[in-house]
């Protein structure tokens, strides 16, 4: 059939036919992965049915939308923003005000569309702020966005009618106007609403990367002068990209308002902006699925590690520094570096070297944990003289043996990790040389 079509249509070359044939498995594979993700996400609450797990899944879904919207600026547009949480918070405020209007009978809107109201509100303000801030790029753009964030944070106290002052604005998500049988009285119903909007936004943002706007955003990121020479206005491209990023961040904020039924000025501040920057960079800005990995990973650590230690923010800082220095492509980059190896069925050649490096890495990490917890206990705990417990072992933080143990583990772990790292490097270079030689 393909040969007949090629013969009948002289405009369709053999190269185009082969390209279309090669793209078919890609789309089939991508669709299969997407359906698998939908299935796993749908059954997760059935497997992990605790309130803690459900709350974590809800936050992960919101964070995925928020992180992908931020990567529309940083990864695709090359725009480092220090105030992207502004549109996250504005979307939340917009959604909670619309929620109140629905509850008061002033507006008839399905509960399922409340996040969209937050997105549209953020998109409107995103166009205004984006038109101003995207006249400059790089450092000036980052400083302008930070200034906008601080401006709106200060306005939260000056405009209490809209922002609710320090207490924020609360709402009731059980409006009684729904498209489905859900009343949204239970968190599981909110989870499936978040899941729906998450997949809709993921698909929309992925398709946007394939549009002329998405391609030109990449071009402006790489060389704005060349893009201007071929007839595109970098300011307009950045403004449209900024506006769309604000729209999806507003949807995430609207889902936050539905999930917690409250929005405060903290949602506009630097803390959520720093969190989303960390998620995106650790996940990897080079690949589309990088922010998804970062949002899942960091949300999990925030909820789990924060329940274990009060020094969890310090660990996040160390993780962020380590990823920026040694793995600038993030988790997604680390995974995709192995793509030629697993395609050539050579993973078993480097796994033993990874295993040798894992043990000293764990020793090094354990030593860091001991030293961090000791310092935190002595400096910031209520009763520094009380025994400190790490992994079920209690001891006095002021005694010499724990300090010696911590420094010994760090020193020995670092020395052995360096030696194991050389073996990993040799195994990696050998496998890559074989792949290159065989042309796999």
C-alpha positions in Angstrom: 0.0 0.0 0.0 2.8 2.4 0.8 4.6 1.7 -2.4 1.4 2.3 -4.4 0.9 5.6 -2.7 4.4 6.6 -3.4 4.1 5.8 -7.1 0.8 7.6 -7.4 1.9 10.8 -5.6 5.1 12.1 -7.1 5.4 14.7 -4.4 5.9 12.1 -1.7 9.5 11.0 -1.7 10.9 7.7 -0.5 12.7 9.5 2.3 9.4 11.0 3.5 7.8 7.6 3.4 10.6 6.0 5.5 10.4 9.0 7.9 6.7 8.5 8.4 7.3 4.8 9.0 10.0 5.5 11.5 7.8 8.0 13.4 4.9 5.5 13.7 6.7 3.3 16.4 7.6 6.5 18.2 4.0 7.7 18.5 2.8 4.1 19.4 5.5 3.9 22.1 4.7 7.4 23.5 1.0 6.6 23.5 1.7 3.3 25.3 3.7 5.1 28.0 1.0 7.7 28.4 -1.7 5.1 28.9 0.5 3.2 31.3 1.0 6.4 33.3 -2.8 7.0 33.4 -3.4 3.5 34.6 -0.8 3.6 37.3 -2.0 7.1 38.5 -5.6 5.9 38.6 -4.9 2.8 40.8 -2.4 4.4 43.1 -5.0 5.5 45.7 -6.3 1.9 45.8 -2.8 0.6 46.6 -1.7 3.4 49.0 -5.0 4.4 50.7 -3.8 6.3 53.7 -4.6 10.0 54.1 -0.9 10.8 54.1 -0.4 9.1 50.8 -3.5 10.7 49.2 -2.4 14.1 50.3 1.1 13.5 48.9 -0.4 12.3 45.5 -2.5 15.5 45.4 0.5 17.7 45.9 2.5 15.7 43.3 -0.2 16.3 40.7 -0.3 20.0 41.4 3.5 20.2 41.5 3.8 18.5 38.1 1.7 21.1 36.4 3.5 23.9 38.2 6.9 22.6 37.3 6.1 22.0 33.7 4.8 25.6 33.4 8.0 26.9 34.9 10.0 24.9 32.4 8.2 26.7 29.6 10.1 29.7 30.7 13.4 28.2 31.9 14.0 25.2 29.7 12.1 26.2 26.5 12.5 30.0 26.7 15.8 30.4 28.5 14.1 32.8 31.0 15.1 32.4 34.6 12.2 33.6 36.8 12.4 34.2 40.5 8.7 35.1 40.8 6.8 32.4 38.9 4.8 31.6 42.1 3.0 34.9 41.5 0.8 33.3 38.9 0.5 30.1 41.0 -0.9 32.2 43.9 -3.0 34.5 41.7 -4.6 31.4 40.1 -5.4 30.2 43.6 -6.9 33.5 44.6 -8.9 33.8 41.4 -10.3 30.3 41.8 -11.2 30.7 45.5 -13.0 34.0 44.7 -14.9 32.4 41.9 -15.7 29.5 44.3 -17.2 32.0 46.7 -19.3 33.6 43.9 -20.6 30.1 43.0 -21.5 29.4 46.7 -23.2 32.8 47.0 -25.3 32.1 43.9 -23.8 35.0 42.0 -22.3 32.7 39.3 -23.1 29.2 38.0 -19.9 27.3 37.2 -19.1 23.6 37.5 -16.6 22.8 40.2 -14.5 20.9 37.7 -13.9 24.2 35.8 -12.8 26.2 38.8 -9.0 25.6 38.1 -9.6 26.9 34.6 -11.0 30.1 36.1 -7.7 30.4 38.0 -5.7 29.8 34.9 -7.6 32.4 32.9 -7.1 35.0 35.6 -3.4 34.3 35.8 -3.1 34.4 32.0 -4.6 37.9 31.9 -2.1 39.2 34.5 0.6 37.1 33.0 0.2 38.9 29.7 0.5 42.3 31.4 3.5 41.4 33.5 5.0 39.4 30.7 4.8 42.3 28.3 6.8 44.4 30.8 9.3 41.9 32.0 10.2 40.1 28.7 11.6 43.2 27.2 14.8 42.0 28.8 16.3 38.6 29.2 18.9 36.9 31.4 19.7 38.7 34.7 17.4 41.8 34.1 14.5 39.5 33.5 15.2 37.5 36.7 15.4 40.7 38.7 12.2 42.1 37.2 10.2 38.9 38.0 11.6 38.9 41.6 10.5 42.6 41.9 7.0 41.7 40.6 6.8 38.9 43.2 7.8 41.2 46.0 5.4 43.9 44.8 2.4 41.5 44.8 3.5 40.1 48.2 3.4 43.6 49.7 0.1 44.3 47.9 -1.4 41.4 49.8 -1.4 43.5 52.9 -2.6 46.6 51.1 -5.5 44.9 49.3 -7.1 42.8 52.1 -10.4 42.6 50.2 -8.8 40.5 47.4 -5.9 38.8 49.3 -7.5 38.5 52.7 -4.5 40.0 54.5 -2.3 37.7 56.5 -5.1 35.1 57.0 -5.8 34.7 53.3 -9.0 33.7 51.7 -10.9 30.4 52.4 -13.7 28.8 50.4 -15.9 25.7 50.2 -15.4 23.4 47.2 -18.7 21.7 47.7 -20.6 24.1 45.6 -23.2 21.6 44.5 -22.7 22.4 40.8 -20.8 19.5 39.2 -20.5 17.7 35.9 -20.0 14.4 37.6 -21.5 12.5 40.5 -18.6 13.8 42.7 -19.5 16.2 45.5 -15.8 16.7 46.3 -16.4 16.2 50.0 -13.6 13.5 50.0 -9.9 13.9 49.1 -10.1 10.9 46.7 -12.6 12.9 44.5 -10.3 15.9 44.5 -7.4 13.5 43.6 -9.2 12.4 40.4 -10.0 16.0 39.5 -6.3 16.9 39.9 -5.4 13.8 37.9 -7.7 14.9 35.1 -6.3 18.4 34.9 -2.7 17.1 35.3 -3.0 14.9 32.2 -4.8 17.6 30.2 -2.1 20.1 31.0 0.7 17.7 30.4 -0.6 16.9 26.9 -1.3 20.6 26.1 2.2 21.7 27.2 3.8 18.8 25.3 1.9 19.7 22.1 2.9 23.3 22.6 6.6 22.3 22.3 5.8 21.1 18.7 4.0 24.3 17.6 5.8 27.1 15.8 5.6 29.2 19.0 7.4 26.4 20.9 10.0 26.1 18.2 10.6 29.8 18.1 10.8 30.0 21.9 13.7 27.6 21.6 15.2 29.7 18.8 15.0 32.9 20.8 16.5 31.0 23.8 19.5 29.9 21.7 20.1 33.0 19.6 17.6 35.9 19.8 19.5 38.0 17.2 19.3 35.3 14.6 15.5 34.8 15.3 15.1 38.6 14.8 17.0 38.5 11.6 14.6 35.9 10.1 11.5 38.1 11.0 10.5 37.1 14.5 10.2 39.6 17.3 11.9 38.0 20.4 9.8 40.2 22.7 6.5 38.9 21.3 7.7 35.3 21.4 8.7 35.7 25.0 5.5 37.5 25.9 3.3 34.7 24.5 5.4 32.0 26.1 5.3 33.9 29.4 1.5 34.2 29.2 1.0 30.5 28.5 3.3 29.6 31.4 1.2 31.9 33.6 -2.0 30.2 32.4 -0.8 26.7 33.4 0.7 27.9 36.7 -2.8 29.5 37.4 -4.4 26.1 36.8 -2.0 24.6 39.3 -2.9 27.3 41.8 -6.6 26.8 41.2 -6.2 23.1 42.0 -4.3 24.1 45.1 -7.3 26.2 46.2 -9.6 23.3 45.6 -7.4 20.9 47.5 -6.9 23.0 50.6 -9.9 25.3 50.3 -7.6 28.2 51.3 -5.0 30.5 49.7 -2.7 32.8 51.5 -0.1 35.4 50.6 2.6 32.8 51.1 1.5 31.2 47.8 2.8 34.4 46.0 6.2 34.5 47.8 9.7 33.4 47.2 9.4 30.1 48.9 7.2 28.4 46.3 9.2 30.1 43.6 12.4 28.6 45.0 10.7 25.2 45.4 9.6 25.1 41.8 13.0 26.2 40.6 14.5 23.3 42.6 12.1 20.8 41.3 12.7 21.8 37.7 16.5 21.9 37.9 16.8 18.7 39.8 14.4 17.0 37.4 16.2 18.4 34.4 15.2 21.3 32.1 16.6 19.7 28.9 13.9 17.0 28.6 10.2 17.5 28.8 9.7 14.8 31.4 12.5 16.2 33.6 10.2 18.6 35.6 7.8 15.7 36.1 10.5 13.6 37.7 11.6 16.6 39.8 8.1 17.4 41.0 7.5 13.8 42.1 10.9 13.3 43.7 11.0 16.6 45.6 7.4 16.4 46.8 8.1 12.9 48.1 11.2 14.1 49.9 9.5 17.2 51.3 6.7 15.2 52.9 8.8 12.2 54.0 12.1 13.7 55.1 10.4 16.7 56.8 8.7 14.1 59.1 12.0 12.5 59.9 14.3 15.5 60.5 14.0 19.2 61.1 17.1 19.8 59.0 15.4 18.6 55.8 15.8 22.0 54.0 19.6 21.7 54.5 19.6 18.3 52.8 17.6 19.8 49.9 20.1 22.5 49.6 23.0 20.0 49.4 21.1 18.0 46.9 20.4 21.0 44.7 24.1 22.1 44.8 25.2 18.5 44.0 22.9 18.2 41.0 23.9 21.6 39.6 27.6 20.9 39.9 27.8 17.2 39.0 24.5 16.5 37.0 23.4 19.8 35.4 21.0 17.9 33.1 19.1 16.7 36.2 17.6 13.3 36.8 16.2 13.1 33.2 19.7 13.8 31.9 21.2 11.0 34.0 18.6 8.6 32.6 19.0 9.6 29.0 22.8 9.4 29.1 22.2 5.6 29.4 20.0 5.5 26.3 22.7 4.3 23.9 23.8 1.7 26.4 20.4 0.1 27.1 19.5 0.2 23.4 22.7 -1.8 22.7 21.9 -4.2 25.6 25.1 -3.3 27.4 23.7 -2.2 30.8 24.9 -5.4 32.5 28.5 -4.3 31.6 28.3 -1.2 33.8 26.0 -2.3 36.6 28.8 -4.1 38.6 30.8 -0.8 38.6 27.7 1.0 39.8 27.3 -1.5 42.5 30.8 -1.0 43.7 30.2 2.8 43.9 26.9 2.4 45.8 28.4 1.1 49.1 31.0 4.0 49.6 28.3 6.5 48.5 26.0 5.2 51.3 28.9 5.5 53.8 29.6 9.0 52.7 25.9 9.9 52.9 25.6 8.3 56.4 28.6 10.4 57.6 27.0 13.6 56.3 23.7 12.7 58.0 25.5 12.1 61.4 27.4 15.4 61.2 24.3 17.4 60.1 22.0 16.0 62.7 24.6 16.6 65.5 25.2 20.2 64.5 21.4 20.8 64.2 20.7 19.2 67.5 23.4 21.3 69.3 22.6 24.6 67.6 18.8 24.6 67.2 17.1 22.0 69.4 15.2 23.0 72.5 17.3 20.8 74.8 20.8 20.3 73.4 21.8 18.1 76.4 19.0 15.6 75.6 20.1 12.4 73.8 20.1 12.4 70.0 18.6 9.4 68.2 19.7 8.5 64.7 18.4 5.3 63.1 17.3 4.0 66.6 20.8 4.7 68.2 20.8 7.2 71.0 23.9 9.2 72.1 25.0 12.6 73.4 25.7 15.0 70.6 28.5 16.7 72.6 30.5 13.4 73.1 33.5 12.7 71.0 32.7 9.3 69.4 29.7 10.5 67.3 31.9 13.3 65.8 34.7 10.9 65.1 32.3 8.4 63.6 30.8 11.0 61.3 34.2 12.4 60.0 35.5 8.8 59.6 32.6 7.8 57.5 32.8 10.9 55.4 36.6 10.4 54.8 36.5 6.7 54.2 33.4 7.0 52.0 34.8 9.8 49.9 38.1 7.9 49.4 36.4 4.7 48.4 33.9 6.5 46.2 36.7 8.2 44.3 38.3 4.8 43.6 35.0 3.3 42.6 34.3 6.3 40.4 37.4 5.6 38.4 36.1 2.0 37.8 32.8 3.4 36.7 34.5 5.8 34.3 36.6 3.0 32.8 33.6 0.7 32.4 31.6 3.5 30.8 34.3 4.5 28.4 34.9 0.9 27.4 31.2 0.3 26.7 30.7 3.5 24.8 33.8 2.8 22.7 32.4 -0.6 21.8 29.0 0.9 20.9 30.7 3.5 18.7 33.0 1.0 17.0 30.1 -1.4 16.2 27.9 1.5 15.1 25.0 0.5 17.2 
